[in-house]
């Protein structure tokens, strides 16, 4: 039995009852819509005020928000499909999975870039405007997408080279391991995850401790920057769970065989939803400037209604 067949057997064995399935889908859809609604408000506030779209810090933040919205939307679609349509055409599933993988890998890269921007602003304030320009920020975002794209495209190329053409016209339960079943892809995935995480954690730790040791603790902006990077670290820690998802799911099957689907659902919410809900807090609520403009936007909506 290959990996795809094994995964399908597990899915068939641990199906939810109708009531439980509806409840889980409602929870996921409501959570996803709520997160996307809040993020849409942040994007609207960003777009309306020049102070934000000419500031590299807010450009990086709003890119993270847009990336989160794409990821949440894809996560909802795949979750609902798994309970309704159940099996999906491999070609269409490939598109969903590739977009999900790209946005997943974008998140830690974006957090690392935001940490570096904080570090430059605190440790090199006189050179910050010269180093962190709007043009360079958009170039970094483009490089971010290119890096993630180059990381996941080999999965597709390996599958195209090793699977027959009929495979792409068949229908499968839409998971990464069912559309990209080659064992070589699993090895490549593990190496990529390790490289990504080591690089990003090094950046997070380096920027945090450089700010900690090079700037006087009395400075309010330095203290805020340290706290922001700590939040980046916490968000990154939650994102790490997505990288160890397959191993964690196997462990759940061993630990909670009778409640496997419930454990998977809780894991899904923690991995896919919780990290996406932290982004609005980092700047949308904590940042004084963004908060004031966001309040104005909300007050206008209340008056209109």
Secondary structure, 3 states (H helix, E strand, C coil): CCHHHHHHHHHHHCCCCHHHHHHHHHHHHHHHHHHHHHHHHHHHHHHHCHHHHCCHHHHHHHHHHHHHHHHHHHHHHHHHHHHCCCEEEHHHHHHHHHHHHHHHHHHHHHHHHHHHHHHHHHHCCCCHHHHCCHHHHHHHHHHHHHHHHHHHHHHHHHHHHHCCHHHHHCEEECCHHHHCCCHHHHHHHHHHHHHHHHHHHHHHHHHHHHHHHHCCCCCHHHHHHHHHHHHHHHHHHHHHHHHCHHHHHHHHHHHCCCCHHHHHHHHHHHHHHHHHHHHHHHHHHCCHHHHHHHHHHHHHHHHHC
